[in-house]
Amino acid sequence: MKQITIAIDGPAAAGKGTLSRRLAETYGFHHLDTGLTYRATAKALIDAGLPLDDETIAEQIALKIDLAGLDRSVLARHEVGEAASKIAVMPAVRRALVEAQRTFARRGPGTVLDGRDIGTVVCPDAAVKLYVTASPQVRARRRYDEIVANGQVADYDAIVEDVKKRDDRDMNRADSPLRPAEDAVLLDTSEMSIEAAFQAAKRIVDAALN
């Protein structure tokens, strides 16, 4: 069986990360949340006290990121995400991380990559492409519930605004904007449970693999 790559794109909090991890586990494939590569770069800049608006410095840091050492629990912090969205618009940073992501995508027997531009830029030849989405309100509710479940205080209305701003930034950036690949299968999870979304995604992958 030839090496298979599954590309999963979509906006923040649409459920693509959960789906990607489960699909990778189901098929025995390697998984990469490409958003973590930007977060790791941003965190390295913050930790070193370096500016978040210097593209040359950010690129140098991006070139050194170890994809094997990405700690989701550390990188999930809100301030890291905000910093990551600032450096993610820098073309030099994107080029450096996309190259690392493409190298990862070639691992056998297969890989599942999720992010914003996997099907359109990173792996345009992926065997399977999914675009996972949900309404801003549903995505904000999920994020709110997640924060509260972790014992923290959250403001739902502020999260809705944050989600909309993030979408606008991702969809309207000049380099690799967030959009479905022309041959991607759209999966709207607004009215779906995690299990229902997973089964729908699995049917799409199975059909492609067969």
C-alpha positions in Angstrom: 0.0 0.0 0.0 1.4 3.4 -1.0 2.0 6.2 1.5 -1.3 8.0 2.2 -1.8 11.6 3.4 -5.1 12.9 4.8 -5.4 16.7 4.8 -7.9 18.3 7.2 -8.5 22.0 7.1 -11.0 24.3 8.8 -11.4 27.3 11.1 -10.6 27.4 14.8 -12.6 25.1 17.1 -14.5 23.3 14.3 -13.4 20.0 15.7 -10.7 19.2 13.1 -8.0 18.4 15.7 -10.1 15.8 17.5 -11.1 14.2 14.2 -7.5 14.2 13.0 -6.2 12.5 16.1 -8.9 9.8 16.0 -8.4 9.2 12.3 -4.6 8.9 12.8 -5.2 6.4 15.7 -7.7 4.4 13.7 -5.5 3.9 10.6 -2.2 3.8 12.4 -1.0 7.0 10.8 1.3 9.8 12.1 -0.5 13.0 13.1 0.5 16.6 13.0 -1.5 19.6 14.2 0.3 22.1 12.0 -1.1 25.0 14.1 1.2 23.8 16.9 4.2 24.5 14.7 3.2 28.2 14.6 2.4 28.1 18.3 5.8 26.6 19.1 7.6 29.3 17.1 5.6 32.0 18.9 6.3 30.5 22.3 10.0 30.3 21.5 10.0 34.0 20.6 8.1 34.9 23.8 10.4 32.7 26.0 13.5 34.4 24.5 12.0 37.9 24.9 12.2 38.4 21.2 9.7 40.7 19.2 6.7 39.2 17.5 6.9 41.6 14.6 10.3 40.9 13.2 10.0 38.5 10.3 13.7 37.7 10.0 14.0 36.6 13.6 10.7 34.7 13.5 11.9 32.8 10.4 15.2 31.8 12.2 13.2 30.4 15.1 10.8 28.6 12.8 13.6 26.8 11.0 14.7 25.3 14.3 11.4 24.0 15.5 11.4 20.3 16.4 8.1 18.7 15.3 8.7 15.7 17.6 8.7 18.0 20.7 5.3 19.8 20.4 3.6 19.8 23.7 -0.1 20.5 23.1 -0.9 21.3 26.8 1.8 24.0 27.0 1.1 25.4 23.5 -2.7 25.6 24.0 -2.5 28.7 26.2 -4.5 31.6 24.9 -1.6 34.1 24.8 0.5 31.7 22.7 -2.4 31.3 20.3 -2.7 35.1 19.9 1.0 35.4 19.3 1.0 32.6 16.8 -1.8 34.2 14.7 0.5 37.3 14.4 3.6 35.4 13.1 1.4 33.1 11.0 0.8 35.9 8.5 4.6 36.2 7.8 5.5 34.6 4.4 9.0 33.7 5.5 7.7 31.9 8.6 5.1 30.1 6.6 7.6 28.9 4.0 9.9 27.5 6.8 7.2 25.7 8.6 5.4 24.4 5.4 8.7 22.8 4.3 8.9 21.0 7.7 5.3 20.0 7.5 5.8 18.5 4.0 8.7 16.5 5.2 6.5 15.1 8.0 3.7 14.4 5.5 5.9 11.9 3.7 6.2 9.5 6.6 4.9 6.0 6.1 2.6 4.3 6.2 0.5 7.5 6.3 0.0 10.8 7.9 -2.9 13.0 9.0 -2.2 16.8 9.0 -4.7 19.4 10.2 -4.5 23.1 9.9 -5.6 26.0 7.7 -3.8 25.4 4.3 -3.0 21.6 4.2 -5.2 20.7 1.2 -4.5 24.0 -0.7 -0.8 24.6 0.0 1.1 22.1 2.2 -0.3 18.8 0.7 -2.2 19.7 -2.5 -1.8 16.1 -3.7 -3.2 14.5 -0.5 -5.3 11.4 -1.2 -8.1 12.7 1.1 -9.1 16.3 1.8 -11.6 17.3 4.4 -12.8 20.8 5.2 -14.3 20.8 8.7 -16.4 23.7 9.8 -19.1 24.9 12.1 -20.9 28.2 12.8 -18.9 30.8 14.8 -21.5 30.5 17.7 -21.1 26.7 17.9 -17.3 27.0 17.8 -17.3 29.7 20.5 -19.6 27.6 22.7 -17.2 24.6 22.4 -14.3 26.8 23.3 -16.2 28.3 26.2 -17.2 24.9 27.5 -13.6 23.7 27.3 -12.3 26.7 29.3 -14.9 26.3 32.0 -14.3 22.5 32.2 -10.7 23.3 33.0 -11.8 25.4 35.9 -11.2 28.8 34.3 -13.6 31.8 33.8 -14.7 32.6 30.3 -16.9 35.2 28.6 -18.9 33.6 25.8 -19.6 36.9 23.9 -16.0 37.8 24.0 -15.1 34.4 22.6 -17.6 34.7 19.8 -15.9 38.0 18.8 -12.5 36.4 19.1 -13.5 33.5 16.8 -14.9 35.9 14.2 -11.8 38.0 14.3 -9.6 35.0 14.0 -11.7 33.8 11.0 -11.3 37.2 9.3 -7.6 37.2 9.8 -7.2 33.6 8.6 -9.5 34.0 5.5 -8.2 37.4 4.4 -4.4 37.0 4.8 -2.4 37.5 1.7 -0.4 34.3 2.1 -2.2 30.9 2.2 -5.7 32.1 3.2 -8.0 29.7 4.9 -10.4 28.2 2.3 -11.5 24.7 1.2 -9.5 23.0 -1.5 -11.5 22.6 -4.7 -11.6 18.8 -4.2 -12.1 18.8 -0.4 -15.2 17.2 1.1 -17.1 19.7 3.3 -18.0 18.5 6.8 -20.2 20.9 8.9 -20.1 19.7 12.5 -22.5 22.4 13.9 -25.2 19.9 14.6 -23.0 16.8 15.1 -21.7 15.1 18.2 -17.9 14.2 18.2 -18.8 10.6 17.4 -21.1 11.4 14.6 -18.5 13.7 13.0 -15.9 11.0 13.4 -18.0 8.4 11.7 -18.8 10.8 8.8 -15.1 11.5 8.4 -14.2 7.9 8.5 -16.7 7.0 5.8 -15.1 9.7 3.6 -11.6 8.3 4.2 -12.7 4.7 3.8 -14.3 5.5 0.4 -11.1 7.3 -0.7 -8.8 4.5 0.5 -10.9 1.9 -1.3 
